[in-house]
C-alpha cells in the first residue's frame, strides 16, 4: 500500500454557497468518506493562512489550493479512482483534485 496526498483546487469561493448548498455538499462528502473509510489515512482540512518561506524571507501568498486529504491505496491509479467521484469536483466548474504519490523516505 502506498500513501497519496490529494490537493483540492477551488475555482470559486466556497463562501458563495448558500446554507442549503453547504449542507448538501457536507452530506455528499460524508457519504464519500464513508464509502472510502478504509483508504482514508487523514480526512484532511481546509488550507487557510499561507506563508511562503524562502532564503530571502517570508511572505503571504494566495493560490487555488483549498484543502488536502491523505489516502492509502494499492497504486496511484487506485488512489485517483478514490477521488474521481469526490463531490468537490461537481461543486464549481473548474474544481480539481491533484493526487500525488508520497513514497516513504529512503532508508
N, C-alpha and C positions, 0 to 999 in steps of 0.2 A: 504494500500500500504506500502510495506517495501522498504528500501534502501539497495542496494547491491554494493559492491566495486569489480570491476574487475581488476585483476593484470595480465598484459601481460608479459609472459615469452618468451624471444627470444633465439632461438637455434643457431643463427648465427648473424654476424654483418651486420646490415642493410646498412652499408656503402658499402657492396659488391654488392648492387643493381645497375643496370645500370639506367641511367636517364629515359629510357622508362619504366623499371620495377617500378621505384618510381612513375612515373605518373600514371601508370595502378593501382598501389596499392592505391594511393590517390583518384583516381576516384572510385574504388571499396569501399573504406572507406566512401566516400561522399554518395554513394548510400546506404550503410548500415546505416549510420547516418540518412539519410532522411527517410528510412523505419522505423526507431526506434525512431524518434524525440520526440514522446510523452513520451517515457520512460526515455530518457537521461536527467539527472539532471546536470551532468558535463561531457562534452565530454572527458575530461582528457588531459593529456600532457605526453611528454616523461619524463623519470626519469634519470637524469644525475648525477652530483656530489653527492656522497653518503657518509655520515658520520654516524658512529655508536657511540652512546653516552652510556657509562656505568659508573658505580660508580668509575672505575679506570681511566676514561678519555675519549678522543675522538680519533677515528681513521678512516681513509678512508677504504672503503671496496668495493668489486665488487660482483655482483651476476647476475642472468639472468633476473631480473625484468627490463623491458624497458619502461613501460608506465602503466597508470591507466585510469579508467573511472568509473563513478557512474551512476547507473540507479535506477528507481523506478519500482517495479513490484508487482503483487498480491501475489507471492510466490517465494521461492527460485528456484523452478523448472521453473517458468516463466522467471526469470532472466537468468538462464542457457540457456534457449531457445533463448533469445535475442542474446546471444554471440555465439551460436552454429554455426551460419553461418557467423561469422565475417571473413573478408578477411585476418586478421593476421594469422589465422590457416593454410592457404594454402601458405603463403609466403615462409616459410622454413620448411623442415621436422623437427619435434620435437618442433615447436612452440606450446604454450598452453596458456590458459586463466584460471586463478583461479577466481571463483566467490564466494565472501564471504558476508554473511548476516551482516548488520550493524544495529542492533536493537537500538531504542532510549535509552538514558541513563535512569536508574531507577529514578523515581520521589520521 
